[in-house]
Amino acid sequence: MGVPPISQKPLTQDALSADETMLSLLEQSRDCVRILGLEGTLDFMNCSGRDALDAEKFGDARGKVWWALWPAHTQDFVRSMFERARKGHEVEFSADCPTQMGNMRKWMVTLKPMQTDDNTVVGVLCTSSDIDPAE
């Protein structure tokens, strides 16, 4: 997996759209990086995230509500953390959640509101790291 190859033309200010540039940068992180819509939908996940979650492809999770992907007993808590971020607050928490293959992981999660210049929240940036990786 990884970032698709970029044209061999010299890069200019207009060579990549702002969205393409942002997504290319997010793909470089070793953490699981997701962009969540204002309703909590999973709109983007980087390749490190797909690897960490044992997800073969992102399409299966795209558009699903993020907290619904967590175990039932943590969904209300995870949703409340998302709601705080959606209201403009940075949030950190840790919680257990299995990968798509059923391997239990403990995640350190940071939620940051994505805001415009006038502080309007337009999405939530979610990063998570496995804080107890299997040896």
C-alpha positions in Angstrom: 0.0 0.0 0.0 1.1 3.6 0.1 0.7 6.9 -1.7 0.0 6.6 -5.4 2.9 7.9 -7.5 2.9 11.5 -8.3 3.5 12.8 -11.8 7.2 13.2 -12.8 6.6 16.8 -13.7 8.3 19.3 -11.4 6.1 20.2 -8.6 4.6 23.7 -8.6 2.2 25.5 -6.3 -0.7 24.3 -8.4 0.6 20.8 -9.1 -1.4 19.2 -6.3 -4.7 20.3 -5.0 -4.9 21.1 -1.3 -6.8 17.9 -0.7 -4.3 15.8 -2.5 -1.5 17.4 -0.6 -3.2 16.9 2.7 -4.0 13.2 2.0 -0.5 12.5 0.9 0.9 14.0 4.1 -1.5 11.9 6.3 -0.4 8.8 4.5 3.1 9.4 5.8 2.2 9.0 9.5 3.0 5.7 11.3 -0.1 6.3 13.4 -3.6 5.3 12.4 -5.0 8.6 11.0 -8.7 9.1 10.2 -10.8 12.0 9.2 -14.3 11.9 10.6 -17.2 13.9 9.3 -19.4 16.0 11.5 -21.9 13.2 11.9 -19.1 10.8 13.0 -18.7 9.1 9.7 -15.4 7.6 8.8 -14.3 9.6 5.7 -10.6 8.7 5.4 -8.1 6.3 6.9 -4.4 6.2 6.1 -2.6 3.0 5.1 -0.9 2.7 8.5 -4.4 2.7 10.0 -5.6 0.0 7.7 -2.5 -2.1 8.6 -2.9 -1.5 12.4 -6.6 -2.4 12.3 -5.9 -5.5 10.1 -8.3 -4.0 7.5 -7.7 -5.3 4.1 -9.5 -2.4 2.5 -10.9 0.9 3.6 -14.1 0.6 1.6 -15.7 -1.8 4.1 -15.5 1.0 6.8 -16.0 4.1 4.7 -19.1 6.0 5.6 -19.8 4.0 8.8 -20.2 5.8 12.1 -16.9 5.6 13.8 -18.0 4.7 17.3 -20.1 1.9 15.9 -16.8 0.2 15.0 -15.9 0.0 18.8 -17.2 -2.7 21.2 -20.8 -2.1 22.4 -19.8 -1.4 26.0 -17.5 1.5 24.9 -19.6 3.1 22.1 -21.4 5.7 24.3 -18.0 6.8 25.8 -16.3 7.0 22.4 -19.3 8.9 20.9 -19.2 11.4 23.8 -15.5 12.0 23.2 -16.3 12.6 19.5 -19.0 15.1 20.5 -16.5 17.1 22.6 -14.1 17.3 19.6 -17.0 18.3 17.3 -17.7 21.2 19.7 -14.1 22.4 19.3 -12.2 20.7 22.1 -9.1 18.5 21.7 -9.7 15.2 23.4 -7.4 12.2 24.4 -8.4 8.9 25.7 -7.4 5.3 25.8 -9.6 2.3 25.2 -9.6 -1.3 24.1 -10.9 -2.2 20.7 -10.3 -5.3 18.5 -8.9 -5.2 15.0 -11.1 -6.4 12.2 -9.3 -9.8 12.6 -10.4 -9.9 16.3 -7.0 -9.1 17.8 -7.6 -7.0 20.9 -5.6 -3.8 21.0 -5.3 -0.9 23.5 -5.4 2.4 21.7 -4.3 5.9 22.7 -6.7 8.2 20.7 -6.5 11.9 20.0 -9.4 13.8 18.5 -8.7 17.3 17.2 -11.4 19.5 15.6 -10.6 20.5 12.0 -11.5 24.2 11.9 -11.7 26.9 9.3 -10.2 30.4 9.9 -13.4 31.5 11.6 -13.3 28.5 14.0 -16.1 26.6 12.3 -15.5 22.9 12.9 -15.7 21.0 9.6 -14.5 17.6 10.7 -12.5 15.8 13.3 -8.9 14.5 12.9 -8.5 11.2 14.8 -5.1 9.7 15.4 -4.5 6.6 17.4 -1.6 4.4 18.3 -1.5 0.9 19.7 -0.1 1.5 23.2 0.4 -2.2 24.0 1.7 -3.7 20.8 1.9 -7.4 20.5 5.5 -8.6 20.8 
